[in-house]
Amino acid sequence: MSYFYNNLNLIDLNDFPVSWWEKLLDLGHKIKENPSDYAEACKGKIMGTLFYEPSTRTQMSFQTAMLRLGGTIIGFDNPATSSVAKGENIKDTTKIVSGYADVLVMRHPVGGSVKAAALTSDCPVVNAGDGGHLHPTQTLTDMLTLKEEKGTLENLTIGFCGDLKNGRTVHSLLKAMSCFKGNKFVLISTKELALPAYVKDILSASGHEYEEVSSLDEAVGRLDVLYMTRIQQERFASEEEYQAQKGNYILDKSKMAMAKSDMIVLHPLPRVDEIPLEVDDDERAMYFKQAKYGMYIRMALIMTILKNEDKPAPLITGTEHKHQKCSNPNCITHRETYLPHYFRGEGTTLECEYCDERTLVE
């Protein structure tokens, strides 16, 4: 199916080699240093934004990036104001808007949804977050922040704290940072919000050390980077489950006092109560600066995708299993039932091409 290779999509950052990431990071740095040099880099180009889920930073960052490059924007930030509210499926929405735009940026609450859209899009598609699955442009943002503020992407001890189960930013960044030598990972969460097995498998396969702990106090003193995350109410089945997890991890001044003088704090935002306002004035708090880095790296990404000089990554590497269903109830294949059921692997266990969850063969 040749259309899998037609567009330079960004669904999962790990579809591309590290050298491609580094090229983007270098361009992001150049844009940060001299943004006016790129003011007409995308003149005459149109970006379509399909945001099925609320967003402030990611949406506005992409929009600002395109405007600063001289391009224009179409799209929606509330599916209730589009034909989605009338029951239109992802394929039809994507097919229509991709006929109007040169690149699509999509956020959706269901895992695998952006890959599903890319299968039939007439232009490149960028994943701006698909449920609790992946968020590759946040990962690029995080890596640019680390490169600019720590000077390296290697030999770092990085703590991830909060909702590691549903945190797509955590999954994406762990996968990426496992590609750089010498990094160690400390996974700080309750057992209910622990990192999914498939991400741990990636860390193990890459030979990187990681440990799981339940105490932020215990871990914070040995970290070079602390990546805080919000306990995401929208990912819980009930208010009771959310309340049981909310407030378990708070990074306040007392915990910052235990940290290294050069440790930096990242957060994809928005925050709720996990970082009190009192921490904002600490020079190690990088989350607002981090958000601005996101604009520069998205400018670099848009330019790179629209130039279309790189070899596209294949969207599908496995095969179709017509009668096999994904075991993940939050996979897009259970909502958009017309989608072919693609899986990687052989034997008794397969891996869903859309959401990456492992499924036993029926």
Backbone torsions as a table, in degrees:
resi	resn	phi	psi	omega
1	MET	NA	96.5	-168.6
2	SER	-64.1	-24.5	-175.6
3	TYR	-66.6	-13.2	176.1
4	PHE	-62.6	-22.1	-173.3
5	TYR	-111.6	3.6	-172.4
6	ASN	-70.8	-38.0	-170.8
7	ASN	-115.0	150.1	175.3
8	LEU	-86.0	77.8	-179.8
9	ASN	-82.0	154.3	168.6
10	LEU	-121.2	98.7	178.1
11	ILE	-102.5	-49.1	179.7
12	ASP	-133.1	125.2	-177.7
13	LEU	-58.2	-31.4	-178.2
14	ASN	-74.0	-0.6	171.4
15	ASP	-72.6	-15.5	-176.6
16	PHE	-114.9	153.4	178.7
17	PRO	-71.3	159.7	179.9
18	VAL	-58.4	-33.3	179.6
19	SER	-60.3	-32.8	178.1
20	TRP	-70.5	-41.2	176.3
21	TRP	-60.2	-45.1	-176.4
22	GLU	-64.4	-34.3	176.7
23	LYS	-64.0	-42.3	176.9
24	LEU	-63.6	-43.0	-179.7
25	LEU	-63.5	-40.0	177.5
26	ASP	-63.6	-41.8	178.9
27	LEU	-67.9	-39.6	176.5
28	GLY	-58.8	-40.0	177.4
29	HIS	-64.4	-43.4	179.7
30	LYS	-63.5	-41.0	178.5
31	ILE	-64.6	-41.9	178.2
32	LYS	-58.6	-39.9	-177.5
33	GLU	-73.7	-36.2	-176.9
34	ASN	-142.1	69.8	-175.4
35	PRO	-61.6	-30.5	-177.3
36	SER	-66.0	-21.9	178.9
37	ASP	-66.0	-15.6	-173.8
38	TYR	-115.3	18.0	-171.9
39	ALA	-63.9	-21.7	-179.7
40	GLU	-124.3	21.1	-175.6
41	ALA	-63.5	-27.8	-179.5
42	CYS	-123.0	30.6	179.0
43	LYS	-59.4	131.9	179.6
44	GLY	86.9	-2.3	-179.8
45	LYS	-97.9	152.6	-177.7
46	ILE	-123.8	132.4	175.0
47	MET	-108.4	129.5	174.8
48	GLY	-99.8	127.6	179.6
49	THR	-110.4	119.4	179.6
50	LEU	-113.5	93.9	-177.0
51	PHE	-108.2	100.3	179.3
52	TYR	-83.1	-2.6	-174.6
53	GLU	-139.6	146.6	-178.1
54	PRO	-58.8	145.6	178.1
55	SER	-159.3	143.3	172.1
56	THR	-112.5	-67.1	-174.2
57	ARG	-62.8	-51.4	-174.7
58	THR	-63.2	-46.9	-178.7
59	GLN	-63.4	-51.9	-177.2
60	MET	-68.1	-32.1	177.9
61	SER	-63.9	-45.6	177.1
62	PHE	-63.9	-44.3	-179.5
63	GLN	-62.2	-45.9	179.4
64	THR	-63.7	-40.3	179.5
65	ALA	-58.6	-46.8	-178.7
66	MET	-66.7	-41.5	179.3
67	LEU	-64.6	-40.2	179.0
68	ARG	-68.0	-20.7	176.4
69	LEU	-90.2	0.5	176.7
70	GLY	91.4	5.8	179.9
71	GLY	-92.1	-176.0	179.1
72	THR	-127.8	171.8	-170.7
73	ILE	-133.8	140.8	167.3
74	ILE	-131.3	170.5	174.6
75	GLY	133.7	-167.4	178.7
76	PHE	-138.6	153.4	176.1
77	ASP	-118.8	10.1	178.3
78	ASN	-150.5	108.2	-176.7
79	PRO	-60.0	-19.8	179.2
80	ALA	-65.9	-20.0	179.9
81	THR	-97.2	6.9	-179.8
82	SER	-120.9	-178.5	178.8
83	SER	-70.5	-7.8	173.4
84	VAL	-57.9	-36.0	-179.8
85	ALA	-65.1	-18.9	179.4
86	LYS	-94.1	2.5	178.5
87	GLY	100.4	9.9	-179.6
88	GLU	-65.7	136.5	-179.3
89	ASN	-82.2	169.3	-177.3
90	ILE	-61.4	-41.6	-178.3
91	LYS	-57.0	-48.7	-176.5
92	ASP	-68.0	-42.9	178.6
93	THR	-60.2	-47.6	-178.1
94	THR	-64.5	-43.2	-177.9
95	LYS	-60.8	-41.8	-179.7
96	ILE	-67.8	-53.5	-173.9
97	VAL	-68.0	-32.7	179.0
98	SER	-68.9	-17.1	173.2
99	GLY	-77.5	-16.8	179.8
100	TYR	-97.8	-27.4	-168.9
101	ALA	-112.9	165.2	176.8
102	ASP	-94.8	-20.4	177.5
103	VAL	-154.7	142.1	176.6
104	LEU	-111.1	139.6	173.1
105	VAL	-118.9	123.7	-171.1
106	MET	-128.7	134.2	169.2
107	ARG	-122.7	138.9	-175.7
108	HIS	-150.8	146.4	-176.9
109	PRO	-77.5	-3.7	-174.6
110	VAL	-114.2	132.6	-179.2
111	GLY	-60.8	136.9	178.7
112	GLY	85.1	-2.8	-174.6
113	SER	-65.7	-37.0	-176.5
114	VAL	-72.4	-38.2	174.5
115	LYS	-62.8	-40.3	177.6
116	ALA	-58.6	-41.7	178.8
117	ALA	-65.4	-39.8	-176.5
118	ALA	-67.0	-23.6	-178.2
119	LEU	-58.6	-32.8	-175.9
120	THR	-124.7	9.4	179.0
121	SER	-70.8	146.0	177.1
122	ASP	-89.0	-1.3	177.7
123	CYS	-141.0	169.2	179.6
124	PRO	-60.3	147.6	179.9
125	VAL	-122.9	135.7	178.1
126	VAL	-114.5	132.2	179.2
127	ASN	-80.9	112.8	176.6
128	ALA	-101.7	21.5	179.0
129	GLY	118.7	116.6	177.9
130	ASP	-120.0	94.0	-179.8
131	GLY	58.8	-137.9	178.1
132	GLY	-92.1	20.8	-171.1
133	HIS	-90.2	-77.6	-174.7
134	LEU	-138.5	159.3	177.2
135	HIS	-151.3	72.8	-170.4
136	PRO	-63.6	-32.5	-179.0
137	THR	-76.2	-23.5	170.7
138	GLN	-69.3	-36.2	177.5
139	THR	-63.5	-42.9	175.7
140	LEU	-61.2	-40.1	175.8
141	THR	-59.1	-47.2	-179.0
142	ASP	-63.5	-41.0	-178.7
143	MET	-68.5	-39.3	177.0
144	LEU	-63.8	-39.5	177.5
145	THR	-61.5	-46.1	179.3
146	LEU	-62.3	-43.0	-178.9
147	LYS	-64.2	-41.5	-177.5
148	GLU	-74.9	-37.4	-172.6
149	GLU	-95.3	-30.1	178.9
150	LYS	-106.1	-15.2	177.3
151	GLY	79.8	2.4	-176.9
152	THR	-160.0	160.8	172.0
153	LEU	-116.2	13.5	-176.9
154	GLU	-121.2	157.8	172.7
155	ASN	56.1	41.1	178.9
156	LEU	-111.3	143.2	170.5
157	THR	-100.3	112.8	-171.8
158	ILE	-115.2	125.3	176.0
159	GLY	-99.2	134.9	175.8
160	PHE	-115.9	123.8	-170.8
161	CYS	-128.5	134.2	174.6
162	GLY	119.2	-129.6	-177.9
163	ASP	-87.1	88.6	-179.0
164	LEU	-86.4	-15.6	178.7
165	LYS	-73.4	-49.3	-175.0
166	ASN	-101.3	-1.6	-173.9
167	GLY	-79.7	95.2	-179.1
168	ARG	-61.3	-31.7	178.5
169	THR	-66.1	-37.1	178.2
170	VAL	-65.8	-47.6	-178.9
171	HIS	-58.5	-46.9	-177.8
172	SER	-64.9	-44.6	-176.3
173	LEU	-70.1	-39.2	177.0
174	LEU	-61.3	-43.6	178.6
175	LYS	-60.8	-40.8	-178.5
176	ALA	-70.7	-47.5	-175.1
177	MET	-71.8	-15.8	174.9
178	SER	-73.0	-7.4	178.7
179	CYS	-90.0	-2.1	-179.7
180	PHE	-114.0	140.1	-170.8
181	LYS	-70.9	148.2	171.1
182	GLY	80.4	-1.4	-178.9
183	ASN	-77.9	142.3	176.3
184	LYS	-122.9	147.8	-174.1
185	PHE	-126.7	133.4	175.8
186	VAL	-115.7	118.6	-174.4
187	LEU	-102.1	109.8	-172.2
188	ILE	-110.4	109.0	-178.7
189	SER	-164.5	169.7	167.9
190	THR	-76.0	163.1	-179.3
191	LYS	-65.1	-29.1	179.4
192	GLU	-69.1	-25.1	-177.3
193	LEU	-114.2	28.2	-178.4
194	ALA	-69.3	159.0	-179.6
195	LEU	-62.0	137.4	178.3
196	PRO	-60.4	151.3	-176.0
197	ALA	-59.8	-36.7	-175.4
198	TYR	-66.0	-30.0	177.3
199	VAL	-75.4	-38.8	176.2
200	LYS	-61.3	-38.4	178.4
201	ASP	-61.1	-38.6	178.4
202	ILE	-64.4	-43.4	178.7
203	LEU	-62.8	-43.5	-179.9
204	SER	-64.7	-43.9	-178.5
205	ALA	-63.8	-30.6	-179.3
206	SER	-82.8	-6.5	177.5
207	GLY	80.6	15.6	-178.8
208	HIS	-90.3	143.2	176.8
209	GLU	-74.5	138.8	170.7
210	TYR	-148.8	151.9	176.1
211	GLU	-139.1	151.0	179.3
212	GLU	-110.2	124.8	179.3
213	VAL	-131.7	161.4	-179.8
214	SER	-107.5	-6.6	-175.0
215	SER	-113.8	121.8	174.2
216	LEU	-69.2	-38.6	178.9
217	ASP	-56.3	-41.1	-177.3
218	GLU	-66.4	-33.8	-171.1
219	ALA	-95.1	-30.2	-164.8
220	VAL	-60.8	-31.0	-175.8
221	GLY	-70.3	-15.9	-177.7
222	ARG	-110.7	13.4	-176.3
223	LEU	-96.9	144.4	169.4
224	ASP	-90.4	-29.4	-178.9
225	VAL	-139.9	134.8	172.5
226	LEU	-117.9	120.1	-179.7
227	TYR	-104.3	100.5	179.8
228	MET	-85.3	147.6	176.4
229	THR	-134.8	157.0	177.8
230	ARG	-81.0	143.3	168.1
231	ILE	-76.7	113.1	-166.0
232	GLN	-87.7	102.3	-177.5
233	GLN	-56.8	-36.1	-175.4
234	GLU	-69.5	-12.4	-179.9
235	ARG	-93.5	-4.1	-177.1
236	PHE	-96.0	147.8	-178.6
237	ALA	-74.2	-24.7	-177.9
238	SER	-147.3	159.9	177.2
239	GLU	-63.2	-35.6	-178.8
240	GLU	-63.3	-43.1	178.8
241	GLU	-63.4	-40.5	179.1
242	TYR	-64.3	-46.7	-178.0
243	GLN	-62.9	-31.2	179.6
244	ALA	-67.7	-23.9	-178.3
245	GLN	-103.5	-26.5	-175.9
246	LYS	-61.4	133.8	174.5
247	GLY	84.8	6.7	-179.4
248	ASN	-71.5	-29.0	-177.5
249	TYR	-128.5	113.2	180.0
250	ILE	-123.3	121.1	177.0
251	LEU	-94.1	95.3	-179.2
252	ASP	-108.1	-173.8	-176.7
253	LYS	-61.4	-35.7	-178.5
254	SER	-65.0	-37.8	177.8
255	LYS	-74.5	-36.2	176.1
256	MET	-62.2	-30.7	178.7
257	ALA	-67.1	-23.3	178.8
258	MET	-84.2	-13.4	-173.3
259	ALA	-84.6	162.8	175.5
260	LYS	-62.1	153.0	-178.8
261	SER	-67.7	-22.1	-179.7
262	ASP	-111.2	11.3	173.3
263	MET	-66.5	144.6	175.2
264	ILE	-117.6	148.6	-179.2
265	VAL	-108.8	123.2	175.2
266	LEU	-112.4	155.4	176.2
267	HIS	-158.3	129.8	-179.2
268	PRO	-70.3	-17.0	-178.9
269	LEU	61.3	153.3	6.7
270	PRO	-77.8	158.4	174.4
271	ARG	-102.4	161.2	175.5
272	VAL	-117.0	-81.8	178.2
273	ASP	-127.7	6.0	-173.8
274	GLU	-75.9	-20.3	173.0
275	ILE	-131.5	105.9	178.4
276	PRO	-63.8	156.7	-179.3
277	LEU	-58.9	-25.0	-178.3
278	GLU	-61.5	-22.1	-178.1
279	VAL	-81.5	-18.7	-173.9
280	ASP	-57.6	-31.5	-176.8
281	ASP	-84.1	-6.3	176.6
282	ASP	-71.2	130.0	-176.5
283	GLU	-65.4	-13.1	177.6
284	ARG	-84.8	-10.5	178.8
285	ALA	-79.3	110.9	-171.8
286	MET	-109.8	5.3	-168.8
287	TYR	-67.3	-31.6	177.3
288	PHE	-76.1	-39.0	175.8
289	LYS	-64.7	-39.4	177.2
290	GLN	-55.4	-43.0	179.7
291	ALA	-62.5	-36.0	178.8
292	LYS	-71.6	-37.5	174.4
293	TYR	-57.5	-32.0	179.7
294	GLY	-59.4	-35.4	178.8
295	MET	-65.5	-42.8	-177.8
296	TYR	-66.1	-42.2	-177.8
297	ILE	-72.3	-30.2	176.8
298	ARG	-72.6	-31.3	171.5
299	MET	-61.1	-44.5	179.2
300	ALA	-62.6	-40.8	-178.8
301	LEU	-66.6	-45.8	-179.7
302	ILE	-60.4	-46.1	178.6
303	MET	-58.6	-44.9	-176.9
304	THR	-65.7	-43.2	-179.2
305	ILE	-66.6	-42.1	-177.8
306	LEU	-73.0	-25.7	173.9
307	LYS	-69.1	-33.2	175.3
308	ASN	54.7	44.8	179.7
309	GLU	-98.2	-8.0	-176.8
310	ASP	-100.4	156.0	178.6
311	LYS	-72.0	125.6	178.7
312	PRO	-65.6	148.0	174.1
313	ALA	-83.7	141.6	177.7
314	PRO	-65.8	136.6	177.8
315	LEU	-74.2	-37.5	-176.3
316	ILE	-120.9	126.5	178.2
317	THR	-116.4	-11.1	179.9
318	GLY	-98.7	-151.1	-177.7
319	THR	-132.2	164.8	179.7
320	GLU	-83.4	134.1	174.2
321	HIS	-121.7	94.7	-168.4
322	LYS	-59.4	-34.0	-174.0
323	HIS	-105.1	7.1	179.4
324	GLN	-97.5	133.3	177.7
325	LYS	-108.4	147.8	175.8
326	CYS	-70.0	138.9	-178.5
327	SER	-77.4	-11.2	-179.0
328	ASN	-84.4	113.9	-178.5
329	PRO	-65.7	-17.6	179.6
330	ASN	-96.9	14.3	176.8
331	CYS	-78.8	145.3	-177.5
332	ILE	-62.1	-23.6	-178.3
333	THR	-66.1	-19.9	177.7
334	HIS	-84.0	-16.2	178.7
335	ARG	-98.7	-44.5	-178.6
336	GLU	-103.0	82.9	-167.6
337	THR	-71.2	-9.3	177.1
338	TYR	-76.5	-14.0	-174.7
339	LEU	-67.1	137.3	173.3
340	PRO	-63.5	145.0	-178.4
341	HIS	-91.7	92.4	-178.8
342	TYR	-95.7	136.5	178.7
343	PHE	-138.0	148.5	171.6
344	ARG	-96.8	153.0	174.0
345	GLY	96.4	177.0	-179.8
346	GLU	-139.4	173.9	176.5
347	GLY	85.0	-146.8	-173.7
348	THR	-86.2	-14.1	-179.4
349	THR	-125.0	128.8	178.4
350	LEU	-118.7	161.2	178.8
351	GLU	-119.3	124.6	-177.4
352	CYS	-63.8	132.0	179.9
353	GLU	-69.6	-21.8	-175.4
354	TYR	-88.8	-51.4	-173.0
355	CYS	-111.7	-4.9	177.4
356	ASP	72.0	5.4	179.2
357	GLU	-75.4	145.8	177.9
358	ARG	-82.3	141.1	-175.1
359	THR	-136.0	133.4	175.6
360	LEU	-76.3	138.4	-179.7
361	VAL	-66.2	132.1	-179.8
362	GLU	-80.6	NA	NA
